[in-house]
């Protein structure tokens, strides 16, 4: 009786039945999203380790026992980063679920982590502690922009055609990610990528075939209107991976006894160091550099979250939470808060995962799905070996199927008018080709502005579109 009462309160709090869903559907959707996104919690720490000199060999192999300048070994720092990523994803998903009641999940951004490690730390010469200080400030700036309504102006500055192409581009992008994870496409020195050789039953070939079987199974389940099709297909793939030799228990070491000691030193924001001149031009140059970094982090975060909102809004209409502008504002406000919290936890910008589309496609309609994903992220600290061992073919099925469903919006894109078609095309194809959502949007919007400007239609462009274009051009010139 008490259990029924608790479920009733959960239903009432998240408006589950009211929004046409059920607790079972929300739980399945949350679990599906978790299995789709959990790999990021292991990729982000490995990416961030590049910000620590001496962590890797020239061949890219982690020197786990090598003592870094912070006084801890590379293995200990990696363990701490992994634990903090799990905690940050848990906090971010809960904050987002409770404040927006939307079926999204949050965690440290992989693309922003790459930008931090390779651009801010390696290229620009900042330490990881100084980068964390910039991330914290970007969260504050992000919040101020939200309060001032800047996110609405940014949203309105994106032409409708590009908004549709963002959704389609994300679909291609995550499907391409899935194909790579399943080894369906592999690297080729001549053509960059090629279809994996299926003539021999190699590890890659078996992974690719299992993925193809999985997406066909999911499609058949959808055709028969079987609820939880993606989740069922993923579980079947995990089970089949065992006899195929594709499931190997990970050796991830999650001994976190020293994690919080590391958090106080190696993963602590360094605000004083951030404003020290790292190159020429003294203090004024340092201030300008920090401004550009913080602004870039804000723009990247805004457009990552915006892409997720656009994508899911065109899959289902989440009218219960008001207009697109209201949803956009709520999500970005949560992003800004969790980004600063994440910096204090020693990780990069906490943003809304584009893989959240899997939650929506599986039927999730409320924040309860995000809560389920969030608690799974937290438990990952304790079940890291299993979570890290989920076969890539199983994860890939969700990514590819999500991408397929998101391509539905292509029919709304105007390809008859070249001034609309060119920006839309560049937005879609450059996301997977550059492996960056932000680069795709930047190239699409910049091409739109230039085409309109030189075709005599400058007055039809919003001043905020011009502003975004200038910022993107500056980013390409100084940061890329």
Secondary structure in CASP SS format (residue, H / E / C, confidence):
PFRMAT SS
TARGET T0000
AUTHOR 0000-0000-0000
METHOD secondary structure of the structure
MODEL  1
X C 1.00
X H 1.00
X H 1.00
X H 1.00
X H 1.00
X H 1.00
X H 1.00
X H 1.00
X H 1.00
X H 1.00
X H 1.00
X H 1.00
X H 1.00
X H 1.00
X C 1.00
X C 1.00
X C 1.00
X C 1.00
X C 1.00
X C 1.00
X C 1.00
X C 1.00
X H 1.00
X H 1.00
X H 1.00
X H 1.00
X H 1.00
X H 1.00
X H 1.00
X H 1.00
X H 1.00
X H 1.00
X H 1.00
X H 1.00
X H 1.00
X H 1.00
X H 1.00
X C 1.00
X C 1.00
X H 1.00
X H 1.00
X H 1.00
X H 1.00
X H 1.00
X H 1.00
X H 1.00
X H 1.00
X H 1.00
X H 1.00
X H 1.00
X H 1.00
X C 1.00
X C 1.00
X C 1.00
X C 1.00
X E 1.00
X C 1.00
X C 1.00
X C 1.00
X C 1.00
X C 1.00
X E 1.00
X C 1.00
X C 1.00
X C 1.00
X C 1.00
X E 1.00
X C 1.00
X C 1.00
X C 1.00
X C 1.00
X C 1.00
X E 1.00
X H 1.00
X H 1.00
X H 1.00
X H 1.00
X H 1.00
X H 1.00
X H 1.00
X H 1.00
X H 1.00
X H 1.00
X H 1.00
X H 1.00
X H 1.00
X H 1.00
X H 1.00
X H 1.00
X H 1.00
X H 1.00
X H 1.00
X H 1.00
X H 1.00
X H 1.00
X H 1.00
X H 1.00
X H 1.00
X H 1.00
X H 1.00
X C 1.00
X C 1.00
X C 1.00
X C 1.00
X C 1.00
X E 1.00
X E 1.00
X E 1.00
X C 1.00
X H 1.00
X H 1.00
X H 1.00
X H 1.00
X H 1.00
X H 1.00
X H 1.00
X H 1.00
X H 1.00
X H 1.00
X H 1.00
X H 1.00
X H 1.00
X H 1.00
X C 1.00
X C 1.00
X C 1.00
X C 1.00
X H 1.00
X H 1.00
X H 1.00
X H 1.00
X H 1.00
X H 1.00
X H 1.00
X H 1.00
X H 1.00
X H 1.00
X H 1.00
X H 1.00
X H 1.00
X H 1.00
X H 1.00
X H 1.00
X H 1.00
X H 1.00
X H 1.00
X H 1.00
X C 1.00
X C 1.00
X H 1.00
X H 1.00
X H 1.00
X H 1.00
X H 1.00
X H 1.00
X H 1.00
X C 1.00
X C 1.00
X C 1.00
X H 1.00
X H 1.00
X H 1.00
X H 1.00
X H 1.00
X H 1.00
X H 1.00
X H 1.00
X H 1.00
X H 1.00
X H 1.00
X H 1.00
X H 1.00
X H 1.00
X H 1.00
X H 1.00
X H 1.00
X H 1.00
X H 1.00
X H 1.00
X H 1.00
X H 1.00
X C 1.00
X C 1.00
X C 1.00
X E 1.00
X E 1.00
X E 1.00
X E 1.00
X C 1.00
X C 1.00
X C 1.00
X E 1.00
X E 1.00
X E 1.00
X E 1.00
X C 1.00
X C 1.00
X C 1.00
X C 1.00
X C 1.00
X C 1.00
X C 1.00
X H 1.00
X H 1.00
X H 1.00
X H 1.00
X H 1.00
X H 1.00
X H 1.00
X H 1.00
X H 1.00
X H 1.00
X H 1.00
X H 1.00
X H 1.00
X H 1.00
X H 1.00
X H 1.00
X H 1.00
X H 1.00
X H 1.00
X H 1.00
X H 1.00
X C 1.00
X C 1.00
X C 1.00
X C 1.00
X C 1.00
X H 1.00
X H 1.00
X H 1.00
X H 1.00
X H 1.00
X H 1.00
X H 1.00
X H 1.00
X H 1.00
X H 1.00
X H 1.00
X H 1.00
X H 1.00
X H 1.00
X H 1.00
X C 1.00
X C 1.00
X C 1.00
X C 1.00
X C 1.00
X C 1.00
X C 1.00
X C 1.00
X C 1.00
X C 1.00
X C 1.00
X C 1.00
X C 1.00
X C 1.00
X C 1.00
X H 1.00
X H 1.00
X H 1.00
X H 1.00
X H 1.00
X C 1.00
X C 1.00
X C 1.00
X C 1.00
X C 1.00
X C 1.00
X C 1.00
X H 1.00
X H 1.00
X H 1.00
X H 1.00
X C 1.00
X C 1.00
X C 1.00
X C 1.00
X C 1.00
X C 1.00
X C 1.00
X H 1.00
X H 1.00
X H 1.00
X H 1.00
X H 1.00
X H 1.00
X H 1.00
X H 1.00
X H 1.00
X H 1.00
X H 1.00
X H 1.00
X H 1.00
X H 1.00
X H 1.00
X H 1.00
X H 1.00
X H 1.00
X H 1.00
X H 1.00
X H 1.00
X H 1.00
X H 1.00
X H 1.00
X H 1.00
X H 1.00
X H 1.00
X H 1.00
X H 1.00
X H 1.00
X H 1.00
X H 1.00
X C 1.00
X C 1.00
X C 1.00
X C 1.00
X C 1.00
X H 1.00
X H 1.00
X H 1.00
X C 1.00
X C 1.00
X H 1.00
X H 1.00
X H 1.00
X H 1.00
X H 1.00
X H 1.00
X H 1.00
X H 1.00
X H 1.00
X H 1.00
X H 1.00
X H 1.00
X H 1.00
X H 1.00
X H 1.00
X H 1.00
X H 1.00
X H 1.00
X H 1.00
X H 1.00
X H 1.00
X C 1.00
X C 1.00
X C 1.00
X C 1.00
X C 1.00
X E 1.00
X E 1.00
X E 1.00
X C 1.00
X H 1.00
X H 1.00
X H 1.00
X H 1.00
X H 1.00
X H 1.00
X H 1.00
X H 1.00
X C 1.00
X C 1.00
X C 1.00
X C 1.00
X C 1.00
X H 1.00
X H 1.00
X H 1.00
X H 1.00
X H 1.00
X H 1.00
X H 1.00
X H 1.00
X H 1.00
X H 1.00
X H 1.00
X H 1.00
X H 1.00
X C 1.00
X C 1.00
X C 1.00
X C 1.00
X H 1.00
X H 1.00
X H 1.00
X H 1.00
X H 1.00
X C 1.00
X C 1.00
X C 1.00
X H 1.00
X H 1.00
X H 1.00
X H 1.00
X H 1.00
X H 1.00
X H 1.00
X H 1.00
X H 1.00
X H 1.00
X H 1.00
X H 1.00
X H 1.00
X H 1.00
X H 1.00
X H 1.00
X H 1.00
X H 1.00
X H 1.00
X H 1.00
X H 1.00
X C 1.00
X C 1.00
X C 1.00
X C 1.00
X C 1.00
X H 1.00
X H 1.00
X H 1.00
X H 1.00
X H 1.00
X H 1.00
X H 1.00
X H 1.00
X H 1.00
X H 1.00
X H 1.00
X H 1.00
X H 1.00
X H 1.00
X H 1.00
X H 1.00
X H 1.00
X C 1.00
X C 1.00
X H 1.00
X H 1.00
X H 1.00
X H 1.00
X H 1.00
X H 1.00
X H 1.00
X H 1.00
X H 1.00
X H 1.00
X H 1.00
X H 1.00
X H 1.00
X H 1.00
X H 1.00
X H 1.00
X H 1.00
X H 1.00
X C 1.00
X C 1.00
X C 1.00
X H 1.00
X H 1.00
X H 1.00
X C 1.00
X C 1.00
X H 1.00
X H 1.00
X H 1.00
X H 1.00
X H 1.00
X H 1.00
X H 1.00
X H 1.00
X H 1.00
X H 1.00
X H 1.00
X H 1.00
X H 1.00
X H 1.00
X H 1.00
X H 1.00
X C 1.00
X C 1.00
END
